[in-house]
Amino acid sequence: MITKTNYYTRTQLERIASLAKSMGRTEAFLLREALDDLLHKYDNSRHRPRA
């Protein structure tokens, strides 16, 4: 894996920390999962027919 630096709001960090603790996952795991979901979302939107 490659290290990246990102900036988050205090609220985002508090929420991700709370979620990670409640799920028994690391914050990094959840952030990677969210990024994968975002990339999948926009990859699929490219393949939809235009209205």
Long-range contacts (C-beta under 8 A, 24 or more apart in sequence): none
